[in-house]
């Protein structure tokens, strides 16, 4: 009888231990992502980010991706309100709030998305963070997409042809560029670009080469016109809910708040944009009826002159927002020029 009682007692203790939460279970955070699951952000960047998150916290923190819990422009508020722990935001989707991040979007820089993303992060830490434009959320890292080009249903081989076109523009510097070129800007989030072009609501779109594959532009915008360095670049932030960040252990806060972690993420994310740009360019080259045209030297010079007022305006806007716009601008150029 004593033996039976002992067995029952042992079984009860074992059952209690098995049903109790593991002391070593990882904290799982929610990533809100708004691009298609096949997009490089979801197929490449976020899975690598999760691996980096787990490594930095020695397995104590992990994350999972959830789709369609909010529109692209809603992501900032969603993270601030705690509807998601992480997300990525395009700064141009929040007009009037982000002035300093426009510096990385300016035309005229030479270099890859990886170089631009790392430069963006370094400049943010030295200058741009002083403007506190991301108040309410924690900036984990920054990134940019590759050089913005013009994809259109009609063949374009000169700047003059852009005048009068209806173009989907993402906001930020791309909007200023479109206006300077005489185009009528149409604002729709990136996932809506295909239907906007398919319905002839727009004549074309300015976005990087990756859109040819990610958003199937080979079907509705067969012709691409580009300029060295791009018409613009796009600025993004990877953000985290502040309360969720503070709920982590001091050790994990230190790991995720380390500028070196943010730079490693920026480098990885920028490399991803370069990778999917190459895939988009390849998809276009392999699709019948698709063309790629580089701007003439005369148009390159004309574009530099046309956009100088935009450069001056953005530098002044960043300074007014609380950062040293000119110093940040010069640092971006130097960082990208010397990036290896």
ROSE-159947 format. One record per residue (C-alpha): chain; x, y, z; residue number from 0. Coordinates in nm, 2 decimals, padded with zeros to 4 digits. Layout:
// residues N
<A <X Y Z> NUM>
...
// end
This chain:
// residues 340
<A <00.00 00.00 00.00> 0>
<A <00.28 00.23 00.09> 1>
<A <00.44 00.15 -00.25> 2>
<A <00.12 00.24 -00.44> 3>
<A <00.09 00.57 -00.25> 4>
<A <00.46 00.64 -00.33> 5>
<A <00.40 00.58 -00.70> 6>
<A <00.09 00.80 -00.70> 7>
<A <00.27 01.08 -00.53> 8>
<A <00.56 01.06 -00.77> 9>
<A <00.32 01.06 -01.07> 10>
<A <00.14 01.37 -00.93> 11>
<A <00.46 01.56 -00.88> 12>
<A <00.58 01.46 -01.23> 13>
<A <00.24 01.57 -01.37> 14>
<A <00.26 01.91 -01.19> 15>
<A <00.61 01.97 -01.33> 16>
<A <00.51 01.87 -01.68> 17>
<A <00.21 02.11 -01.68> 18>
<A <00.40 02.40 -01.54> 19>
<A <00.55 02.65 -01.78> 20>
<A <00.92 02.59 -01.85> 21>
<A <01.15 02.82 -01.67> 22>
<A <01.36 02.83 -01.99> 23>
<A <01.08 02.89 -02.24> 24>
<A <01.16 03.17 -02.48> 25>
<A <00.96 03.49 -02.48> 26>
<A <00.79 03.49 -02.82> 27>
<A <00.72 03.84 -02.98> 28>
<A <00.49 03.92 -03.26> 29>
<A <00.62 04.07 -03.59> 30>
<A <00.36 04.25 -03.80> 31>
<A <00.45 04.25 -04.17> 32>
<A <00.25 04.40 -04.45> 33>
<A <00.42 04.28 -04.77> 34>
<A <00.33 03.95 -04.94> 35>
<A <00.47 03.64 -04.78> 36>
<A <00.69 03.59 -05.08> 37>
<A <00.85 03.94 -05.06> 38>
<A <01.21 03.95 -04.95> 39>
<A <01.12 04.12 -04.62> 40>
<A <00.92 03.81 -04.52> 41>
<A <01.10 03.53 -04.71> 42>
<A <01.46 03.65 -04.62> 43>
<A <01.49 03.95 -04.38> 44>
<A <01.25 03.86 -04.10> 45>
<A <01.36 03.50 -04.07> 46>
<A <01.72 03.62 -04.05> 47>
<A <01.62 03.88 -03.80> 48>
<A <01.46 03.62 -03.58> 49>
<A <01.78 03.41 -03.59> 50>
<A <01.98 03.72 -03.49> 51>
<A <01.73 03.80 -03.21> 52>
<A <01.76 03.45 -03.07> 53>
<A <02.14 03.46 -03.10> 54>
<A <02.17 03.80 -02.93> 55>
<A <01.95 03.69 -02.64> 56>
<A <02.10 03.34 -02.61> 57>
<A <01.76 03.19 -02.70> 58>
<A <01.56 03.38 -02.44> 59>
<A <01.37 03.58 -02.70> 60>
<A <01.22 03.47 -03.03> 61>
<A <00.95 03.60 -03.26> 62>
<A <00.69 03.50 -03.52> 63>
<A <00.56 03.68 -03.83> 64>
<A <00.19 03.77 -03.86> 65>
<A <00.04 03.91 -04.18> 66>
<A <-00.25 04.15 -04.25> 67>
<A <-00.31 04.28 -03.90> 68>
<A <-00.28 04.64 -04.03> 69>
<A <-00.22 04.85 -04.34> 70>
<A <00.13 04.97 -04.42> 71>
<A <00.06 05.33 -04.29> 72>
<A <-00.10 05.19 -03.97> 73>
<A <00.21 05.00 -03.85> 74>
<A <00.36 05.28 -03.65> 75>
<A <00.05 05.33 -03.44> 76>
<A <00.00 04.95 -03.41> 77>
<A <00.34 04.90 -03.25> 78>
<A <00.31 05.21 -03.03> 79>
<A <-00.03 05.07 -02.91> 80>
<A <00.10 04.72 -02.85> 81>
<A <-00.10 04.54 -03.12> 82>
<A <00.24 04.41 -03.24> 83>
<A <00.58 04.40 -03.09> 84>
<A <00.78 04.46 -03.40> 85>
<A <00.71 04.60 -03.75> 86>
<A <00.88 04.78 -04.03> 87>
<A <00.76 05.13 -04.14> 88>
<A <00.82 05.33 -04.45> 89>
<A <00.88 05.68 -04.33> 90>
<A <00.71 05.84 -04.63> 91>
<A <00.38 05.69 -04.53> 92>
<A <00.36 05.93 -04.24> 93>
<A <00.38 06.28 -04.41> 94>
<A <00.50 06.57 -04.19> 95>
<A <00.65 06.36 -03.91> 96>
<A <00.98 06.23 -04.05> 97>
<A <01.21 06.51 -04.18> 98>
<A <01.56 06.38 -04.09> 99>
<A <01.51 06.04 -04.25> 100>
<A <01.46 06.21 -04.59> 101>
<A <01.84 06.27 -04.60> 102>
<A <01.91 05.91 -04.70> 103>
<A <01.64 05.93 -04.96> 104>
<A <01.81 06.21 -05.16> 105>
<A <01.93 06.14 -05.52> 106>
<A <02.30 06.16 -05.59> 107>
<A <02.45 05.90 -05.36> 108>
<A <02.64 05.61 -05.52> 109>
<A <02.64 05.27 -05.35> 110>
<A <02.43 04.97 -05.27> 111>
<A <02.13 04.94 -05.04> 112>
<A <02.36 04.77 -04.79> 113>
<A <02.60 05.07 -04.79> 114>
<A <02.30 05.31 -04.76> 115>
<A <02.14 05.11 -04.48> 116>
<A <02.46 05.10 -04.27> 117>
<A <02.52 05.47 -04.34> 118>
<A <02.16 05.55 -04.24> 119>
<A <02.20 05.37 -03.91> 120>
<A <02.54 05.53 -03.83> 121>
<A <02.41 05.88 -03.91> 122>
<A <02.09 05.82 -03.71> 123>
<A <02.30 05.73 -03.40> 124>
<A <02.52 06.03 -03.44> 125>
<A <02.28 06.30 -03.56> 126>
<A <01.93 06.21 -03.65> 127>
<A <01.81 06.05 -03.33> 128>
<A <01.84 06.39 -03.16> 129>
<A <01.52 06.50 -03.35> 130>
<A <01.32 06.22 -03.16> 131>
<A <01.10 06.16 -03.46> 132>
<A <01.03 05.80 -03.36> 133>
<A <00.89 05.90 -03.02> 134>
<A <00.66 05.64 -02.88> 135>
<A <00.84 05.34 -03.03> 136>
<A <01.20 05.20 -03.01> 137>
<A <01.41 05.20 -03.32> 138>
<A <01.58 04.87 -03.35> 139>
<A <01.75 04.94 -03.69> 140>
<A <01.71 05.13 -04.01> 141>
<A <01.74 05.03 -04.38> 142>
<A <01.68 05.16 -04.73> 143>
<A <01.57 05.00 -05.05> 144>
<A <01.78 05.02 -05.36> 145>
<A <01.79 05.31 -05.60> 146>
<A <01.43 05.41 -05.71> 147>
<A <01.36 05.37 -06.09> 148>
<A <01.07 05.45 -06.31> 149>
<A <00.86 05.15 -06.42> 150>
<A <00.59 05.23 -06.68> 151>
<A <00.36 05.08 -06.93> 152>
<A <00.49 05.31 -07.20> 153>
<A <00.85 05.33 -07.31> 154>
<A <01.04 05.62 -07.16> 155>
<A <01.39 05.73 -07.25> 156>
<A <01.41 06.09 -07.14> 157>
<A <01.32 06.31 -06.84> 158>
<A <01.10 06.52 -07.06> 159>
<A <00.86 06.23 -07.11> 160>
<A <00.79 06.21 -06.74> 161>
<A <00.62 06.55 -06.74> 162>
<A <00.24 06.50 -06.73> 163>
<A <00.25 06.13 -06.63> 164>
<A <00.04 05.99 -06.35> 165>
<A <00.29 05.81 -06.12> 166>
<A <00.24 05.61 -05.80> 167>
<A <00.48 05.77 -05.56> 168>
<A <00.55 05.64 -05.21> 169>
<A <00.59 05.97 -05.03> 170>
<A <00.90 06.14 -04.88> 171>
<A <01.16 06.25 -05.13> 172>
<A <01.00 06.05 -05.41> 173>
<A <00.70 06.28 -05.39> 174>
<A <00.92 06.59 -05.42> 175>
<A <01.10 06.43 -05.71> 176>
<A <00.78 06.35 -05.90> 177>
<A <00.66 06.70 -05.86> 178>
<A <00.99 06.84 -05.98> 179>
<A <00.96 06.63 -06.29> 180>
<A <00.61 06.75 -06.36> 181>
<A <00.43 06.42 -06.27> 182>
<A <00.10 06.39 -06.09> 183>
<A <00.15 06.19 -05.78> 184>
<A <-00.08 05.91 -05.68> 185>
<A <-00.05 05.77 -05.32> 186>
<A <-00.12 05.41 -05.27> 187>
<A <00.08 05.16 -05.05> 188>
<A <00.32 04.92 -05.23> 189>
<A <00.09 04.62 -05.22> 190>
<A <-00.17 04.81 -05.42> 191>
<A <00.06 04.91 -05.70> 192>
<A <-00.02 04.62 -05.93> 193>
<A <-00.40 04.69 -05.93> 194>
<A <-00.34 05.06 -05.96> 195>
<A <-00.14 05.01 -06.28> 196>
<A <-00.36 04.73 -06.41> 197>
<A <-00.66 04.96 -06.39> 198>
<A <-00.48 05.24 -06.56> 199>
<A <-00.52 05.47 -06.26> 200>
<A <-00.15 05.54 -06.30> 201>
<A <00.09 05.54 -06.59> 202>
<A <00.38 05.42 -06.39> 203>
<A <00.54 05.38 -06.06> 204>
<A <00.87 05.49 -05.90> 205>
<A <01.01 05.21 -05.69> 206>
<A <01.33 04.99 -05.69> 207>
<A <01.40 04.71 -05.93> 208>
<A <01.27 04.45 -05.69> 209>
<A <00.92 04.55 -05.77> 210>
<A <00.95 04.39 -06.11> 211>
<A <00.93 04.05 -05.93> 212>
<A <00.78 04.13 -05.58> 213>
<A <00.48 04.31 -05.72> 214>
<A <00.47 04.15 -06.07> 215>
<A <00.54 04.47 -06.25> 216>
<A <00.68 04.27 -06.54> 217>
<A <00.31 04.23 -06.64> 218>
<A <00.18 04.59 -06.60> 219>
<A <00.49 04.82 -06.62> 220>
<A <00.71 04.66 -06.88> 221>
<A <00.95 04.95 -06.93> 222>
<A <01.21 05.07 -06.69> 223>
<A <01.40 05.41 -06.70> 224>
<A <01.68 05.46 -06.46> 225>
<A <01.94 05.71 -06.36> 226>
<A <02.27 05.64 -06.19> 227>
<A <02.22 05.64 -05.81> 228>
<A <01.85 05.63 -05.86> 229>
<A <01.58 05.90 -05.87> 230>
<A <01.56 05.86 -05.49> 231>
<A <01.59 05.59 -05.22> 232>
<A <01.33 05.47 -04.96> 233>
<A <01.38 05.50 -04.59> 234>
<A <01.25 05.24 -04.35> 235>
<A <01.27 05.17 -03.97> 236>
<A <01.24 04.84 -03.78> 237>
<A <01.06 04.94 -03.47> 238>
<A <00.96 04.78 -03.14> 239>
<A <00.70 04.85 -02.87> 240>
<A <00.86 05.03 -02.58> 241>
<A <00.67 04.85 -02.31> 242>
<A <00.76 04.52 -02.46> 243>
<A <01.12 04.61 -02.47> 244>
<A <01.12 04.72 -02.11> 245>
<A <00.96 04.39 -02.01> 246>
<A <01.26 04.20 -02.12> 247>
<A <01.55 04.13 -01.88> 248>
<A <01.82 04.39 -01.85> 249>
<A <02.06 04.16 -02.03> 250>
<A <01.83 04.12 -02.32> 251>
<A <01.76 04.50 -02.33> 252>
<A <02.13 04.56 -02.35> 253>
<A <02.17 04.31 -02.63> 254>
<A <01.89 04.45 -02.85> 255>
<A <01.97 04.81 -02.76> 256>
<A <02.33 04.77 -02.86> 257>
<A <02.41 04.99 -03.17> 258>
<A <02.62 04.70 -03.30> 259>
<A <02.31 04.48 -03.31> 260>
<A <02.12 04.76 -03.50> 261>
<A <02.41 04.79 -03.74> 262>
<A <02.42 04.42 -03.80> 263>
<A <02.05 04.42 -03.88> 264>
<A <02.09 04.72 -04.11> 265>
<A <02.37 04.54 -04.30> 266>
<A <02.17 04.22 -04.33> 267>
<A <01.85 04.41 -04.44> 268>
<A <02.03 04.62 -04.69> 269>
<A <02.20 04.31 -04.84> 270>
<A <01.85 04.16 -04.87> 271>
<A <01.73 04.46 -05.07> 272>
<A <02.03 04.43 -05.30> 273>
<A <01.95 04.06 -05.35> 274>
<A <01.59 04.12 -05.44> 275>
<A <01.68 04.41 -05.67> 276>
<A <01.90 04.17 -05.86> 277>
<A <01.62 03.92 -05.88> 278>
<A <01.38 04.19 -06.01> 279>
<A <01.62 04.30 -06.27> 280>
<A <01.67 03.94 -06.38> 281>
<A <01.30 03.87 -06.40> 282>
<A <01.26 04.18 -06.62> 283>
<A <01.54 04.07 -06.85> 284>
<A <01.39 03.73 -06.89> 285>
<A <01.03 03.86 -06.97> 286>
<A <00.94 03.93 -07.33> 287>
<A <00.85 04.29 -07.39> 288>
<A <01.03 04.43 -07.09> 289>
<A <01.30 04.69 -07.15> 290>
<A <01.56 04.88 -06.94> 291>
<A <01.69 05.22 -07.04> 292>
<A <01.96 05.43 -06.87> 293>
<A <01.94 05.81 -06.87> 294>
<A <02.16 06.00 -07.11> 295>
<A <02.45 06.20 -06.97> 296>
<A <02.26 06.52 -07.06> 297>
<A <01.96 06.40 -06.85> 298>
<A <02.18 06.29 -06.56> 299>
<A <02.32 06.65 -06.55> 300>
<A <01.98 06.80 -06.59> 301>
<A <01.84 06.59 -06.31> 302>
<A <02.12 06.69 -06.07> 303>
<A <02.04 07.06 -06.13> 304>
<A <01.66 07.00 -06.11> 305>
<A <01.69 06.82 -05.77> 306>
<A <01.94 07.05 -05.60> 307>
<A <01.66 07.26 -05.45> 308>
<A <01.52 06.94 -05.30> 309>
<A <01.85 06.85 -05.15> 310>
<A <01.88 07.20 -05.00> 311>
<A <01.52 07.18 -04.87> 312>
<A <01.57 06.84 -04.70> 313>
<A <01.90 06.95 -04.54> 314>
<A <01.73 07.26 -04.40> 315>
<A <01.43 07.06 -04.29> 316>
<A <01.65 06.81 -04.10> 317>
<A <01.82 07.10 -03.92> 318>
<A <01.49 07.26 -03.83> 319>
<A <01.38 06.93 -03.69> 320>
<A <01.67 06.92 -03.45> 321>
<A <01.96 06.75 -03.63> 322>
<A <02.26 06.90 -03.80> 323>
<A <02.13 06.84 -04.15> 324>
<A <02.45 06.95 -04.34> 325>
<A <02.68 06.74 -04.12> 326>
<A <02.45 06.44 -04.15> 327>
<A <02.43 06.48 -04.53> 328>
<A <02.81 06.49 -04.56> 329>
<A <02.85 06.19 -04.33> 330>
<A <02.61 05.99 -04.55> 331>
<A <02.81 06.07 -04.86> 332>
<A <03.14 05.98 -04.69> 333>
<A <03.00 05.66 -04.53> 334>
<A <02.86 05.53 -04.86> 335>
<A <03.17 05.63 -05.06> 336>
<A <03.40 05.45 -04.82> 337>
<A <03.18 05.15 -04.74> 338>
<A <03.34 04.81 -04.80> 339>
// end
